Amino acid sequence: MRLPRMISVTLAGAAVLLPMAACSSEEPAAGQAPQAATAAPSDEPEESAPAHPFTGKPYDTLKPVLAVKIENTAAGKPQLGLKSADIVYVEQVEAGLTRLMAIFSSKLPAKVGPVRSARVSDLHIAPMFGKPAFSYSGAQTKMLPLIAEASLWDVGDTRNPGAYYREPGRFAPYNLFATTKQLLAKAPKASKAHDIGFTFGEAPEGGVERKSYTVRWPAARFTFAWNEQRKLWMIWQDGKKDMAAEGGQLGAPTIVVQYTKTERSQFHDKNQSYTPLVHTTGKGSAIVLRDGKAFKARWERESEDSGTTFTTESGEPMNFAPGQVWVALASRKPVIP
């Protein structure tokens, strides 16, 4: 397993990134003189805190990875737990709709959902995280052997029913939720977070100022609108604010629009609507939204067990802003395979 890519953040810088740290003052009590006031300046370099490979934020320990398949139509909103995700993938499913795969590691919400069924594209994304715990609610019968062979720990509702429950006030199948601690309890050997190719830090030169950016699928539309005060791209879906069950509108400091090839898989539903296969290996173009700007970028993933790297058009690392990352897997031209 590769070592995580560490982007060092000085402790002084961490105080700027994390204003809450100011609540814990290091000033001496009244009548006590700080020793540093009389000490000679030190030539030793300042200590640095490692940055989490999924978010670029300081961390104490790397924890196991949990991937959860989450409903993304109006019937299943508002979703619970997405605010705590490190990464959120938007994937195309049947009929041109989308579904989410949320990746949790640095933070773990108590509950998450609505949990929905797996798709073949999930099995191609999972190996990037080693062998994560994978939460989902069923799959097509002929896909089950592929799940069994995939690089993941199956903690779906069939193998781990005790971790799932029906949320009152919602109707099936949009009322299935899961308790995350019970999910991970069934996957004690789940891979811990490691380098997946992301880099974090200062934005590169250039970029085009954008107030919003819209990404379309055949039957879904996301708009990411920059909020200067919150330093977040607020998320809108199909013309409506994407609200969280915990309260407030969903948003992230970095949005990656990863343009990929989408084609027909061998799977389809009872209405002969084929499941798209979204290719996440190879290389292609991307748009990275951060700091109120849009940057043209390139992505590359050599194999399924390797990470995805993002670079600028000149070949330099395309740094993300520290915090949650949304990755919208989309085609340049929306297509139903």
C-alpha positions in Angstrom: 0.0 0.0 0.0 1.4 3.4 -0.9 2.1 5.8 1.9 -0.4 8.8 2.1 0.6 11.9 0.2 1.3 14.3 3.0 0.8 18.0 2.4 2.4 19.7 5.3 0.5 22.5 7.1 2.4 24.5 9.7 0.8 24.8 13.1 0.6 28.5 12.5 -1.2 28.0 9.2 -3.6 25.5 10.9 -4.7 28.2 13.2 -5.8 30.2 10.1 -7.5 27.3 8.5 -9.3 26.3 11.7 -10.6 29.4 13.5 -12.0 27.3 16.3 -8.5 26.7 17.5 -8.5 30.3 18.7 -10.9 29.3 21.5 -8.1 27.3 23.1 -5.7 30.2 24.1 -2.1 29.4 25.0 -1.6 32.7 26.8 -0.2 32.3 30.3 -2.3 32.9 33.4 -2.1 36.3 35.1 1.1 36.8 36.9 3.0 34.1 35.0 5.6 35.1 32.4 5.8 32.9 29.3 9.2 31.2 29.1 9.3 31.8 25.4 9.6 35.5 26.1 13.1 35.2 27.5 14.2 32.2 25.4 16.5 32.7 22.4 15.0 32.3 19.0 15.2 28.7 17.8 16.8 27.7 14.5 14.9 24.5 14.4 12.1 24.2 11.8 8.5 24.4 13.0 6.7 21.2 13.5 4.1 20.3 10.9 0.9 18.4 11.0 0.2 15.8 8.3 -2.7 16.4 6.0 -5.5 13.8 5.5 -5.2 12.2 2.0 -9.0 12.7 1.4 -9.5 16.2 2.7 -6.1 17.9 3.1 -7.0 18.8 6.7 -4.8 17.9 9.8 -5.5 14.6 11.4 -4.4 12.5 14.4 -4.8 8.9 13.0 -5.9 7.4 9.7 -9.2 5.5 10.1 -11.0 2.8 8.1 -12.8 3.8 4.9 -16.6 3.3 4.6 -18.3 3.7 1.3 -22.1 4.1 1.2 -24.5 4.1 -1.8 -27.1 6.8 -1.3 -30.3 7.7 -3.0 -30.3 11.0 -5.0 -33.8 11.6 -6.3 -36.4 13.9 -4.8 -38.2 11.0 -3.2 -35.1 10.2 -1.0 -34.2 13.7 0.0 -33.1 15.1 2.3 -30.2 12.7 2.7 -28.6 12.1 6.1 -24.8 12.0 6.8 -23.5 13.6 3.6 -22.2 16.6 5.5 -19.6 14.3 7.2 -18.4 12.7 4.1 -14.8 13.2 2.9 -15.6 12.6 -0.7 -19.0 12.4 -2.6 -19.2 10.8 -6.0 -22.1 11.5 -8.3 -22.7 8.6 -10.7 -25.1 8.1 -13.5 -27.6 5.2 -13.2 -30.6 4.0 -15.2 -32.9 6.4 -17.1 -30.3 9.2 -16.9 -30.7 9.7 -13.1 -27.9 9.9 -10.6 -27.0 8.2 -7.4 -24.2 9.0 -4.8 -21.4 7.1 -3.3 -20.2 8.8 -0.1 -16.8 8.1 1.3 -16.3 8.4 5.0 -13.1 8.1 7.0 -11.9 11.2 8.9 -15.4 11.8 10.2 -18.2 9.3 10.8 -21.8 10.4 11.2 -23.9 8.3 13.5 -26.4 7.4 10.8 -26.5 7.6 7.0 -29.1 7.2 4.2 -31.3 6.5 2.4 -29.1 3.5 1.5 -29.8 2.2 -2.0 -28.7 -0.6 -4.3 -25.2 -1.1 -5.8 -24.2 -0.5 -9.4 -21.4 -1.9 -11.4 -19.6 1.4 -11.5 -19.2 1.2 -7.7 -17.0 -1.9 -8.0 -14.6 0.0 -10.3 -14.3 3.0 -7.9 -13.9 1.0 -4.7 -10.4 -0.5 -5.4 -8.9 3.1 -5.3 -9.5 3.0 -1.6 -7.9 -0.4 -1.0 -10.6 -2.7 0.4 -13.2 -0.4 2.0 -16.4 -1.4 3.8 -19.2 -1.0 1.3 -22.8 -0.4 2.4 -25.7 -0.9 0.0 -29.2 -2.3 -0.2 -29.1 -5.2 -2.6 -28.1 -5.6 -6.2 -29.2 -7.5 -9.3 -28.7 -11.2 -8.9 -26.2 -11.6 -11.7 -24.1 -8.8 -10.2 -23.7 -10.5 -6.8 -20.8 -12.7 -7.9 -19.0 -9.6 -9.0 -19.6 -7.9 -5.6 -18.2 -11.1 -4.0 -15.0 -10.8 -6.0 -14.6 -7.0 -5.7 -12.0 -5.2 -3.6 -14.4 -4.4 -0.8 -15.9 -5.7 2.5 -19.6 -6.4 1.9 -21.6 -4.9 4.8 -24.8 -4.6 2.8 -28.2 -5.1 4.3 -28.3 -8.8 3.4 -25.0 -9.7 5.1 -25.3 -7.2 7.9 -29.1 -6.6 8.6 -28.6 -5.5 12.2 -26.9 -2.3 11.0 -30.0 -1.1 9.0 -33.3 0.2 10.1 -36.4 1.9 8.6 -36.7 5.6 9.2 -40.1 6.7 10.4 -41.9 9.2 8.3 -40.4 8.0 5.0 -41.7 5.4 2.6 -40.0 2.4 1.1 -37.5 2.0 -0.5 -36.4 5.5 0.5 -36.5 4.8 4.3 -33.6 2.4 4.7 -30.9 3.9 6.8 -27.8 2.5 8.5 -25.8 3.0 11.7 -22.2 3.5 10.7 -20.5 2.0 13.8 -22.3 -1.2 13.2 -21.3 -1.2 9.5 -17.6 -0.9 10.4 -17.9 -3.4 13.2 -18.6 -6.0 10.5 -15.5 -5.0 8.5 -12.7 -4.9 11.1 -10.1 -5.3 8.4 -11.4 -2.5 6.1 -8.5 -0.5 4.6 -7.5 2.7 6.3 -7.4 6.0 4.4 -4.3 6.3 2.2 -3.0 8.3 -0.8 -5.6 8.3 -3.6 -3.8 10.8 -5.8 -5.5 14.0 -4.5 -3.3 17.0 -3.6 -4.2 20.0 -1.5 -2.8 23.4 -1.1 -2.6 26.8 -2.8 -4.6 27.2 -6.0 -2.5 27.2 -9.2 -2.1 30.3 -11.3 -4.9 31.2 -13.7 -8.5 30.0 -13.6 -11.6 31.8 -14.6 -13.9 33.5 -12.1 -17.2 31.8 -12.0 -20.3 32.5 -9.9 -21.8 29.1 -10.8 -21.2 26.0 -12.9 -23.8 23.5 -14.1 -23.3 19.8 -14.9 -26.0 17.8 -16.7 -27.0 14.2 -17.0 -29.9 13.1 -19.2 -32.4 13.3 -16.3 -30.5 15.3 -13.6 -28.9 18.7 -13.3 -26.4 20.0 -10.7 -25.5 23.6 -10.2 -22.6 24.6 -8.0 -22.8 28.3 -6.9 -19.9 30.0 -5.1 -20.6 31.5 -1.7 -17.8 33.9 -1.0 -18.8 34.4 2.7 -18.8 30.6 3.4 -16.0 29.8 0.9 -18.1 26.9 -0.4 -19.8 25.9 -3.6 -23.4 25.6 -2.6 -25.2 22.7 -4.3 -28.4 22.9 -6.2 -30.1 19.9 -7.9 -32.8 20.3 -10.6 -33.2 23.9 -9.7 -33.7 23.4 -5.9 -31.3 23.8 -3.0 -29.8 20.5 -2.0 -30.6 20.4 1.7 -29.2 18.1 4.3 -31.3 16.2 6.8 -29.1 17.7 9.6 -30.1 21.2 8.4 -28.7 23.7 6.0 -27.7 23.4 2.3 -25.0 21.1 1.1 -21.8 22.6 -0.1 -18.1 21.9 -0.5 -14.9 24.0 -1.0 -13.9 21.8 -4.0 -16.0 20.4 -6.8 -14.4 18.2 -9.5 -16.2 17.7 -12.7 -14.5 14.6 -14.0 -15.5 14.0 -17.7 -15.6 10.3 -18.4 -16.7 7.7 -20.9 -20.2 6.3 -20.2 -21.3 3.2 -22.0 -23.9 0.4 -21.6 -23.1 -2.3 -19.2 -24.4 -5.9 -19.2 -27.0 -5.1 -16.5 -30.5 -3.7 -17.0 -33.7 -3.5 -15.0 -37.1 -5.1 -15.7 -38.0 -2.3 -18.1 -34.9 -3.0 -20.2 -33.3 0.2 -19.0 -29.6 -0.5 -19.1 -27.2 0.4 -16.3 -24.4 2.8 -17.4 -20.8 1.7 -16.9 -18.9 4.9 -15.9 -15.2 4.5 -16.7 -12.9 5.8 -14.0 -9.6 4.4 -15.3 -7.6 5.9 -18.1 -7.3 9.6 -18.6 -9.4 12.6 -19.6 -10.3 16.2 -18.9 -11.8 17.8 -15.9 -13.0 21.1 -14.4 -12.0 21.9 -10.9 -14.0 24.5 -9.0 -12.4 26.2 -6.0 -12.0 29.7 -4.5 -14.7 31.0 -6.9 -12.8 30.0 -10.0 -13.0 27.2 -12.6 -9.7 25.6 -13.6 -9.2 23.3 -16.6 -7.5 20.1 -15.5 -6.5 16.6 -16.6 -7.2 13.4 -14.7 -5.4 10.0 -14.9 -5.9 6.7 -13.2 -3.6 4.0 -14.5 -5.4 1.0 -13.0 -8.2 0.2 -10.7 -6.0 -0.3 -7.6 -4.3 3.1 -8.2 -5.4 6.6 -7.3 -6.7 9.3 -9.6 -4.3 12.3 -10.1 -5.4 15.7 -11.3 -3.0 18.1 -13.0 -3.2 21.5 -14.5 -2.9 21.9 -18.3 0.8 22.6 -17.8 1.3 19.4 -15.9 1.5 20.8 -12.4 -0.5 19.2 -9.5 -4.1 20.6 -9.5 -4.4 21.3 -5.8 -7.8 21.1 -4.1 -8.9 23.4 -1.3 -8.8 21.6 2.1 -12.2 20.1 3.0 -14.9 18.0 1.5 -14.6 17.1 -2.2 -17.4 16.3 -4.6 -16.5 14.4 -7.8 -19.2 14.6 -10.5 -18.6 11.8 -13.0 -20.2 13.1 -16.2 -20.0 12.9 -20.0 -19.3 15.9 -22.1 -22.5 15.2 -23.9 -25.2 13.6 -21.7 -26.0 10.1 -22.9 -28.3 7.2 -22.0 -26.4 4.1 -23.1 
